[in-house]
């Protein structure tokens, strides 16, 4: 296993943990964002979107985090 493979495995595991937790750990989300690969950004954004959409009163911090992650997604080619 390479360092990149280990980092990707850690990020995937943390994304699943965030998905499963009703109130995900901000520390875990920070770890994800420090190590995420471009291939996993969309998956992470979708998990954050699920959290926001699934909560009647989503946290402002979570929505701001979602906004920051959205800015890291590729722009649509014109």
FINU-968860 format. One record per atom (N, C-alpha, C, O): residue in three letters; x, y, z. Coordinates in pm, whole numbers. Example, Ala and Ser with C-alpha at 12.3 -4.5 7.8 and 13.67 -1.06 7.14 Angstrom:
<pts>
<pt 'ALA' <1319 -569 780>>
<pt 'ALA' <1230 -450 780>>
<pt 'ALA' <1320 -330 780>>
<pt 'ALA' <1424 -332 846>>
<pt 'SER' <1285 -225 708>>
<pt 'SER' <1367 -106 714>>
<pt 'SER' <1290 3 787>>
<pt 'SER' <1341 114 804>>
</pts>
This chain:
<pts>
<pt 'UNK' <85 -117 0>>
<pt 'UNK' <0 0 0>>
<pt 'UNK' <90 124 0>>
<pt 'UNK' <189 130 72>>
<pt 'UNK' <54 220 -81>>
<pt 'UNK' <130 345 -85>>
<pt 'UNK' <72 447 13>>
<pt 'UNK' <-37 428 66>>
<pt 'UNK' <146 553 35>>
<pt 'UNK' <98 661 121>>
<pt 'UNK' <-32 720 66>>
<pt 'UNK' <-125 747 142>>
<pt 'UNK' <-38 740 -65>>
<pt 'UNK' <-160 795 -127>>
<pt 'UNK' <-279 702 -109>>
<pt 'UNK' <-391 747 -83>>
<pt 'UNK' <-256 572 -122>>
<pt 'UNK' <-364 475 -102>>
<pt 'UNK' <-411 474 43>>
<pt 'UNK' <-531 464 71>>
<pt 'UNK' <-317 486 135>>
<pt 'UNK' <-353 490 277>>
<pt 'UNK' <-433 616 309>>
<pt 'UNK' <-531 609 382>>
<pt 'UNK' <-391 730 254>>
<pt 'UNK' <-464 855 275>>
<pt 'UNK' <-606 844 220>>
<pt 'UNK' <-701 885 286>>
<pt 'UNK' <-620 789 100>>
<pt 'UNK' <-752 773 38>>
<pt 'UNK' <-839 680 122>>
<pt 'UNK' <-959 705 138>>
<pt 'UNK' <-781 573 174>>
<pt 'UNK' <-857 479 258>>
<pt 'UNK' <-905 549 386>>
<pt 'UNK' <-1019 529 428>>
<pt 'UNK' <-819 629 446>>
<pt 'UNK' <-856 703 566>>
<pt 'UNK' <-971 800 535>>
<pt 'UNK' <-1068 808 611>>
<pt 'UNK' <-959 873 426>>
<pt 'UNK' <-1063 969 389>>
<pt 'UNK' <-1195 898 362>>
<pt 'UNK' <-1300 944 407>>
<pt 'UNK' <-1192 787 290>>
<pt 'UNK' <-1316 711 263>>
<pt 'UNK' <-1381 664 393>>
<pt 'UNK' <-1503 672 409>>
<pt 'UNK' <-1299 616 486>>
<pt 'UNK' <-1351 570 614>>
<pt 'UNK' <-1414 685 693>>
<pt 'UNK' <-1521 670 752>>
<pt 'UNK' <-1348 800 692>>
<pt 'UNK' <-1402 916 763>>
<pt 'UNK' <-1529 968 698>>
<pt 'UNK' <-1621 1010 768>>
<pt 'UNK' <-1536 966 565>>
<pt 'UNK' <-1657 1008 495>>
<pt 'UNK' <-1774 919 537>>
<pt 'UNK' <-1884 968 561>>
<pt 'UNK' <-1751 789 545>>
<pt 'UNK' <-1858 697 588>>
<pt 'UNK' <-1899 725 732>>
<pt 'UNK' <-2017 718 766>>
<pt 'UNK' <-1802 756 816>>
<pt 'UNK' <-1832 788 956>>
<pt 'UNK' <-1918 913 964>>
<pt 'UNK' <-2015 918 1040>>
<pt 'UNK' <-1884 1015 886>>
<pt 'UNK' <-1963 1138 883>>
<pt 'UNK' <-2104 1107 832>>
<pt 'UNK' <-2202 1160 884>>
<pt 'UNK' <-2113 1022 730>>
<pt 'UNK' <-2245 985 675>>
<pt 'UNK' <-2332 918 782>>
<pt 'UNK' <-2452 947 790>>
<pt 'UNK' <-2274 831 863>>
<pt 'UNK' <-2350 754 961>>
<pt 'UNK' <-2388 834 1086>>
<pt 'UNK' <-2491 806 1148>>
<pt 'UNK' <-2308 933 1122>>
<pt 'UNK' <-2331 1007 1246>>
<pt 'UNK' <-2437 1116 1226>>
<pt 'UNK' <-2430 1193 1131>>
<pt 'UNK' <-2533 1120 1316>>
<pt 'UNK' <-2635 1225 1310>>
<pt 'UNK' <-2570 1362 1323>>
<pt 'UNK' <-2605 1455 1250>>
<pt 'UNK' <-2478 1375 1416>>
<pt 'UNK' <-2404 1499 1436>>
<pt 'UNK' <-2256 1469 1417>>
<pt 'UNK' <-2186 1435 1512>>
<pt 'UNK' <-2209 1481 1294>>
<pt 'UNK' <-2071 1442 1265>>
<pt 'UNK' <-1969 1530 1337>>
<pt 'UNK' <-1994 1647 1367>>
<pt 'UNK' <-1856 1471 1362>>
<pt 'UNK' <-1747 1538 1431>>
<pt 'UNK' <-1681 1640 1338>>
<pt 'UNK' <-1642 1609 1226>>
<pt 'UNK' <-1670 1764 1389>>
<pt 'UNK' <-1603 1866 1310>>
<pt 'UNK' <-1455 1833 1296>>
<pt 'UNK' <-1393 1868 1195>>
<pt 'UNK' <-1398 1767 1395>>
<pt 'UNK' <-1258 1724 1385>>
<pt 'UNK' <-1240 1625 1272>>
<pt 'UNK' <-1144 1635 1195>>
<pt 'UNK' <-1331 1529 1260>>
<pt 'UNK' <-1323 1432 1150>>
<pt 'UNK' <-1339 1503 1015>>
<pt 'UNK' <-1270 1468 919>>
<pt 'UNK' <-1428 1600 1008>>
<pt 'UNK' <-1446 1672 881>>
<pt 'UNK' <-1321 1753 847>>
<pt 'UNK' <-1285 1766 730>>
<pt 'UNK' <-1256 1809 948>>
<pt 'UNK' <-1129 1880 924>>
<pt 'UNK' <-1024 1784 870>>
<pt 'UNK' <-950 1818 777>>
<pt 'UNK' <-1016 1666 928>>
<pt 'UNK' <-920 1566 880>>
<pt 'UNK' <-949 1529 735>>
<pt 'UNK' <-856 1516 654>>
<pt 'UNK' <-1076 1513 701>>
<pt 'UNK' <-1113 1483 563>>
<pt 'UNK' <-1063 1593 471>>
<pt 'UNK' <-997 1567 371>>
<pt 'UNK' <-1093 1716 507>>
<pt 'UNK' <-1061 1829 421>>
<pt 'UNK' <-911 1854 408>>
<pt 'UNK' <-866 1911 309>>
<pt 'UNK' <-835 1812 507>>
<pt 'UNK' <-688 1824 499>>
<pt 'UNK' <-628 1720 404>>
<pt 'UNK' <-521 1743 348>>
<pt 'UNK' <-696 1607 386>>
<pt 'UNK' <-635 1494 313>>
<pt 'UNK' <-712 1451 189>>
<pt 'UNK' <-667 1361 119>>
<pt 'UNK' <-825 1512 159>>
<pt 'UNK' <-912 1462 53>>
<pt 'UNK' <-845 1472 -83>>
<pt 'UNK' <-771 1566 -112>>
<pt 'UNK' <-872 1374 -165>>
<pt 'UNK' <-823 1373 -303>>
<pt 'UNK' <-933 1428 -394>>
<pt 'UNK' <-1050 1423 -358>>
<pt 'UNK' <-895 1479 -511>>
<pt 'UNK' <-996 1531 -603>>
<pt 'UNK' <-1104 1429 -638>>
<pt 'UNK' <-1219 1466 -662>>
<pt 'UNK' <-1069 1302 -640>>
<pt 'UNK' <-1165 1198 -674>>
<pt 'UNK' <-1274 1180 -568>>
<pt 'UNK' <-1382 1130 -598>>
<pt 'UNK' <-1246 1220 -445>>
<pt 'UNK' <-1341 1199 -335>>
<pt 'UNK' <-1419 1325 -296>>
<pt 'UNK' <-1509 1317 -212>>
<pt 'UNK' <-1385 1439 -353>>
<pt 'UNK' <-1451 1563 -314>>
<pt 'UNK' <-1601 1558 -341>>
<pt 'UNK' <-1680 1600 -257>>
<pt 'UNK' <-1640 1507 -456>>
<pt 'UNK' <-1783 1500 -489>>
<pt 'UNK' <-1858 1411 -390>>
<pt 'UNK' <-1968 1446 -347>>
<pt 'UNK' <-1800 1297 -353>>
<pt 'UNK' <-1863 1209 -255>>
<pt 'UNK' <-1881 1280 -121>>
<pt 'UNK' <-1986 1269 -58>>
<pt 'UNK' <-1779 1352 -80>>
<pt 'UNK' <-1785 1425 47>>
<pt 'UNK' <-1893 1533 42>>
<pt 'UNK' <-1969 1551 137>>
<pt 'UNK' <-1898 1606 -69>>
<pt 'UNK' <-2000 1710 -84>>
<pt 'UNK' <-2140 1649 -74>>
<pt 'UNK' <-2228 1706 -9>>
<pt 'UNK' <-2160 1534 -138>>
<pt 'UNK' <-2291 1468 -132>>
<pt 'UNK' <-2329 1429 10>>
<pt 'UNK' <-2445 1441 48>>
<pt 'UNK' <-2232 1383 89>>
<pt 'UNK' <-2259 1349 229>>
<pt 'UNK' <-2300 1473 307>>
<pt 'UNK' <-2395 1470 385>>
<pt 'UNK' <-2228 1583 285>>
<pt 'UNK' <-2264 1708 353>>
<pt 'UNK' <-2404 1754 311>>
<pt 'UNK' <-2482 1800 394>>
<pt 'UNK' <-2435 1741 182>>
<pt 'UNK' <-2567 1780 133>>
<pt 'UNK' <-2675 1695 198>>
<pt 'UNK' <-2781 1746 233>>
<pt 'UNK' <-2650 1565 213>>
<pt 'UNK' <-2747 1477 280>>
<pt 'UNK' <-2772 1525 423>>
<pt 'UNK' <-2886 1526 470>>
<pt 'UNK' <-2666 1565 492>>
<pt 'UNK' <-2678 1613 630>>
<pt 'UNK' <-2764 1739 634>>
<pt 'UNK' <-2854 1750 718>>
<pt 'UNK' <-2738 1833 546>>
<pt 'UNK' <-2811 1959 545>>
<pt 'UNK' <-2957 1937 507>>
<pt 'UNK' <-3047 1991 571>>
<pt 'UNK' <-2980 1857 404>>
<pt 'UNK' <-3117 1832 358>>
<pt 'UNK' <-3198 1751 459>>
<pt 'UNK' <-3320 1764 466>>
<pt 'UNK' <-3131 1667 536>>
<pt 'UNK' <-3199 1580 631>>
<pt 'UNK' <-3228 1643 766>>
<pt 'UNK' <-3287 1579 853>>
<pt 'UNK' <-3188 1766 784>>
<pt 'UNK' <-3206 1832 913>>
<pt 'UNK' <-3299 1952 895>>
<pt 'UNK' <-3275 2038 810>>
<pt 'UNK' <-3402 1959 975>>
<pt 'UNK' <-3497 2070 964>>
<pt 'UNK' <-3428 2204 990>>
<pt 'UNK' <-3462 2305 929>>
<pt 'UNK' <-3333 2204 1081>>
<pt 'UNK' <-3258 2325 1116>>
<pt 'UNK' <-3108 2295 1107>>
<pt 'UNK' <-3042 2280 1210>>
<pt 'UNK' <-3054 2286 984>>
<pt 'UNK' <-2912 2251 972>>
<pt 'UNK' <-2823 2360 1030>>
<pt 'UNK' <-2858 2478 1032>>
<pt 'UNK' <-2708 2317 1077>>
<pt 'UNK' <-2616 2413 1138>>
<pt 'UNK' <-2555 2504 1031>>
<pt 'UNK' <-2525 2461 920>>
<pt 'UNK' <-2539 2629 1069>>
<pt 'UNK' <-2476 2726 980>>
<pt 'UNK' <-2333 2682 950>>
<pt 'UNK' <-2286 2697 837>>
<pt 'UNK' <-2264 2629 1050>>
<pt 'UNK' <-2127 2583 1029>>
<pt 'UNK' <-2120 2473 922>>
<pt 'UNK' <-2030 2472 839>>
<pt 'UNK' <-2217 2382 925>>
<pt 'UNK' <-2219 2274 828>>
<pt 'UNK' <-2248 2328 688>>
<pt 'UNK' <-2188 2283 590>>
<pt 'UNK' <-2338 2424 678>>
<pt 'UNK' <-2368 2484 547>>
<pt 'UNK' <-2248 2563 494>>
<pt 'UNK' <-2221 2562 374>>
<pt 'UNK' <-2177 2631 582>>
<pt 'UNK' <-2056 2703 538>>
<pt 'UNK' <-1948 2606 493>>
<pt 'UNK' <-1877 2632 396>>
<pt 'UNK' <-1937 2495 563>>
<pt 'UNK' <-1840 2392 524>>
<pt 'UNK' <-1876 2338 386>>
<pt 'UNK' <-1790 2318 301>>
<pt 'UNK' <-2005 2315 366>>
<pt 'UNK' <-2053 2267 236>>
<pt 'UNK' <-2019 2369 125>>
<pt 'UNK' <-1980 2330 15>>
<pt 'UNK' <-2035 2495 155>>
<pt 'UNK' <-2003 2600 59>>
<pt 'UNK' <-1854 2600 25>>
<pt 'UNK' <-1817 2613 -92>>
<pt 'UNK' <-1767 2584 126>>
<pt 'UNK' <-1623 2578 101>>
<pt 'UNK' <-1586 2459 14>>
<pt 'UNK' <-1505 2470 -78>>
<pt 'UNK' <-1647 2344 43>>
<pt 'UNK' <-1619 2224 -36>>
<pt 'UNK' <-1668 2244 -179>>
<pt 'UNK' <-1600 2204 -274>>
<pt 'UNK' <-1785 2307 -196>>
<pt 'UNK' <-1839 2332 -331>>
<pt 'UNK' <-1741 2416 -413>>
<pt 'UNK' <-1728 2395 -533>>
<pt 'UNK' <-1673 2510 -349>>
<pt 'UNK' <-1576 2594 -420>>
<pt 'UNK' <-1455 2514 -468>>
<pt 'UNK' <-1384 2558 -558>>
<pt 'UNK' <-1432 2398 -410>>
<pt 'UNK' <-1318 2317 -452>>
<pt 'UNK' <-1353 2220 -564>>
<pt 'UNK' <-1265 2156 -621>>
<pt 'UNK' <-1484 2211 -596>>
<pt 'UNK' <-1525 2126 -708>>
<pt 'UNK' <-1490 2194 -839>>
<pt 'UNK' <-1483 2317 -845>>
<pt 'UNK' <-1467 2117 -944>>
<pt 'UNK' <-1432 2179 -1073>>
<pt 'UNK' <-1549 2260 -1129>>
<pt 'UNK' <-1666 2225 -1110>>
<pt 'UNK' <-1516 2369 -1197>>
<pt 'UNK' <-1618 2449 -1264>>
<pt 'UNK' <-1662 2381 -1392>>
<pt 'UNK' <-1588 2302 -1451>>
<pt 'UNK' <-1783 2411 -1433>>
<pt 'UNK' <-1834 2355 -1558>>
<pt 'UNK' <-1759 2422 -1674>>
<pt 'UNK' <-1745 2544 -1676>>
<pt 'UNK' <-1713 2343 -1767>>
<pt 'UNK' <-1644 2397 -1886>>
<pt 'UNK' <-1744 2473 -1972>>
<pt 'UNK' <-1858 2431 -1988>>
<pt 'UNK' <-1699 2584 -2027>>
<pt 'UNK' <-1789 2664 -2109>>
<pt 'UNK' <-1750 2660 -2253>>
<pt 'UNK' <-1816 2722 -2336>>
</pts>
